Amino acid sequence: MGIEKLIRKELLSFGGYSAAASPEVLEGKIEVAAKDMIKIDANENPYGCSPRVNKALAKYPQFNIYPDDGQEKLRGLIAGYAGADIKHIVCGNGSNQLIDLLIRLLVNPGDEVINCTPTFGIYSFSTKLCNGVLVDVPRDDDFNIKIGKVKAAITPKTKLIFVTNPNNPTGNLTPEKDIVELLETGVPVVLDEAYYEFSRQTVMPLTGKYENLIVLRTFSKWAGLAGLRVGYGIFPEAIADFILRIKIPYNVNVAAQVAVAESLKDKDYLLASVQKLVDERQRLNAQLQKISWLTVYPSQSNFIFCRVRNVDAQDLHKQLQMKGILVRYFDQPRIKDCIRFSVGKPEHTDALIKTLRAIGG
Ligand SMILES: *Cc1c(COP(=O)(O)O)cnc(C)c1O
């Protein structure tokens, strides 16, 4: 007998999450050294974190002591930043962990989760891990959510509706009136605002009105802290309470907690980096538009999604990778011919455009 006989049957076909390949893994396999790779595949901040974070971590005296499990100071700081009461806030090891905890809290085997595809992969990942039933409601050709279709998909077993706003990987926003229509159904709606600082659109003001609204945010993108893993959610009070109870103790480490405190002291610096990226998004968009074999989708985020014609998108991804330009390819229905480019520094845009021209004309 193999030990795999003990593995839950329904997980035997579980494919896992296909994360972007790290530069250190690619080193030696492609033409460019890790330090020279242009990493525009995971929507990370090319300007890095606040220099205050590096300084504070270098002299932090107590890495031997566990963090505060209740995250009181951290949650208090975030309450100030997000404009919510601390009792609604819980922090996670990345907002991914909060997605996972929320699904684990609400979804019994057989319960349904509505997913507006194509979208971020973690909702489906954690739903499957919990033996939930994923109900995919495809977006329209411009990747807008079909609200009527979502409402029609709701059953007594529906526990959650996920709305990524702006959507990843497509970059577009869902209008607030559509979100309100979903909230009016009474089903818990998760607004994943991972890119809020880039889009400046939020449903935070609605949290006071709708008990079924959950907002998720992260420090990974705007604050350049993807490597330290810290995100937060604004939950109805009862849900926040239970998420705090079911989370693994000390889920947000000391370094991440220090980093958030320093980032919030340096908000102006970080928001200036965000502005640089928003400006560069516009320039990248204009440059990509000039490439005849790309269809460029408008984005309110820190990445741009493109449909690729006349070159195979997967092959384009490989060719760019060989030249040290890492971009995101999705082997998923409806977007097998698409590529997502994170917005980088101006020199990254220039190198990308030059290489795209060299490959496809
Ligand atoms: C990047 C991203 C997150 C953030 O994940 P972290 O775990 O906080 O790094 C969440 N949702 C979406 C849609 C994202 O693109």
Ligand as a Chemical Component Dictionary entry (heavy atoms), coordinates in Angstrom:
data_LIG
# 
_chem_comp.id                   LIG 
_chem_comp.type                 NON-POLYMER 
_chem_comp.pdbx_formal_charge   0 
_chem_comp.three_letter_code    LIG 
# 
loop_
_chem_comp_atom.comp_id 
_chem_comp_atom.atom_id 
_chem_comp_atom.alt_atom_id 
_chem_comp_atom.type_symbol 
_chem_comp_atom.charge 
_chem_comp_atom.model_Cartn_x 
_chem_comp_atom.model_Cartn_y 
_chem_comp_atom.model_Cartn_z 
_chem_comp_atom.pdbx_ordinal 
LIG C1 C1 C 0 -2.159 40.184 -5.032 1  
LIG C2 C2 C 0 -3.568 39.903 -4.687 2  
LIG C3 C3 C 0 -3.953 39.651 -3.376 3  
LIG C4 C4 C 0 -2.974 39.807 -2.270 4  
LIG O1 O1 O 0 -2.431 38.710 -1.805 5  
LIG P1 P1 P 0 -1.500 38.777 -0.530 6  
LIG O2 O2 O 0 -1.745 37.423 0.038  7  
LIG O3 O3 O 0 -1.982 39.865 0.383  8  
LIG O4 O4 O 0 -0.129 39.011 -1.029 9  
LIG C5 C5 C 0 -5.282 39.434 -3.090 10 
LIG N1 N1 N 0 -6.199 39.470 -4.053 11 
LIG C6 C6 C 0 -5.874 39.730 -5.316 12 
LIG C7 C7 C 0 -6.924 39.814 -6.344 13 
LIG C8 C8 C 0 -4.547 39.944 -5.676 14 
LIG O5 O5 O 0 -4.242 40.178 -6.940 15 
# 
loop_
_chem_comp_bond.comp_id 
_chem_comp_bond.atom_id_1 
_chem_comp_bond.atom_id_2 
_chem_comp_bond.value_order 
_chem_comp_bond.pdbx_ordinal 
LIG C1 C2 SING 1  
LIG C2 C3 SING 2  
LIG C2 C8 DOUB 3  
LIG C3 C4 SING 4  
LIG C3 C5 DOUB 5  
LIG C4 O1 SING 6  
LIG O1 P1 SING 7  
LIG P1 O2 DOUB 8  
LIG P1 O3 SING 9  
LIG P1 O4 SING 10 
LIG C5 N1 SING 11 
LIG N1 C6 DOUB 12 
LIG C6 C7 SING 13 
LIG C6 C8 SING 14 
LIG C8 O5 SING 15 
# 
